[in-house]
Amino acid sequence: MNQEKKTSDLWKYVAIVLIAIVVALGAAMFTMVNSRLEEAANKECSAETAVIETVAETEAEIPETEAATETLSSRDKARAAGAEILSYWKDDSETKQKLIAFMEDITDESGSKYIPVEKRIAVFDFDGTLFCETDPNYFDYMLLVHRVLEDENYKDKASKFEKQTADKIVKQNETGESFKGLETDHGKSIASSFKGMTIDEFETYVHDFMRTPMLSYDGMTRGFGWYLPMLQIINYLEVNDFTVYIVSGTDRFIVRSIINDENSPLAHMPMSHVIGSDESLVATGQDDEDGLNYNYKTDDKVVTGGDFIIKNLKMNKVTAIAKEIGEQPVLSFGNSTGDSSMAEYVISDNPYESLAFMLCCDDLQRENGNLEKAQKMYDLCAENGWVPVSMKNDWTTIYGDSVTKKNAANEEKTAA
């Protein structure tokens, strides 16, 4: 009995010791785990703190950057942008300074002359305003001469009227003689001589002609006679949230083709922003049926219809702007009396500050200028309050250094 009691007491003792050991080990493990958890928590907290501090530092920098930007007023920004972008304009150009001053005024939200972005609309003529006007005649006039008199695939099919019109253009090129009604005769001939082409086919034809040499210049083809200072004007306007339209006397599909070229500096311009003279369009299956009676079919294509509709010059430019833009522009850029109605429409009874600029072809050294024509435009500017642009005195270049005009020295000497 005593032996059994001793054995029982021994096992109790062993059990107590084991329990004590387990409790001790558990406490140690708890302490260690807790320590590790606290350490991890501290590290995570430190990381979050670092992230928060970094974000706070970044956010603290943003107001400083914005504050630095805001130190420039809208007027200062307009002037800085003008000085930077209009690099092909001479610094002492009064015309350049008038445009920059205009932009300072109309972009200043606190000023009385501020113009809302949606009302900032500018219209540009094309030939002689953005693009070489004559070499020796308008691009679209020379296109007709090529189509009717030189194109091996068409010249034998050309009508008597088309040939007569082309011959008048050739004679005008050679003698300077003017022909009454040539503008509309040309429009009719363009429409008929390209009848039946899809818009893409017509565009391809124009693109091919664009790459033929310019007769009066070295280093320039027909489709790339852009006035670089005027392209800078468009860039300057777009930077200042202007919407730009081209309102040309040339057939709209010809101008669109010139612009819609992979190498065109205005390839970004929507085709809907190009307005010009119009010819008819029909469906391939339409024949002579009126559009009110004919429904476009799945296998139809839109092609040129052969009929001339309207020459977009003078008052016709005003009606085109009213119909197709639906807003009175605040800036107009042109170069001839064909643009005078557009200029007057822009600056007359306009609720916003407005200006009309007219290019004067007074440069015989770098451009096919005409001093008599230029002087007439200077006189019209003085009479009507338009701003003259001197191609000779306002611009540092016209086509860039890689383009030179043939026989420039002789022409300058003759004019003098």
DAWO-V440533 format. One record per helix or strand. SS is the DSSP state (alpha for helix, beta for strand). FROM is the first residue (numbers start at 1). TO is the last residue. If there is no record, write none. Layout:
SS&FROM&TO / SS&FROM&TO
//
This chain:
alpha&2&70 / alpha&74&85 / beta&89&89 / alpha&94&106 / alpha&117&119 / beta&121&124 / beta&127&127 / beta&131&131 / alpha&139&150 / alpha&160&175 / alpha&182&193 / beta&198&198 / alpha&199&210 / beta&213&213 / beta&217&218 / beta&221&221 / alpha&222&224 / beta&226&226 / alpha&228&239 / beta&243&251 / alpha&252&259 / alpha&271&273 / beta&274&283 / beta&302&310 / alpha&315&324 / beta&331&334 / alpha&337&347 / beta&355&360 / alpha&371&384 / beta&387&390 / beta&395&395 / beta&404&405 / alpha&408&415
//
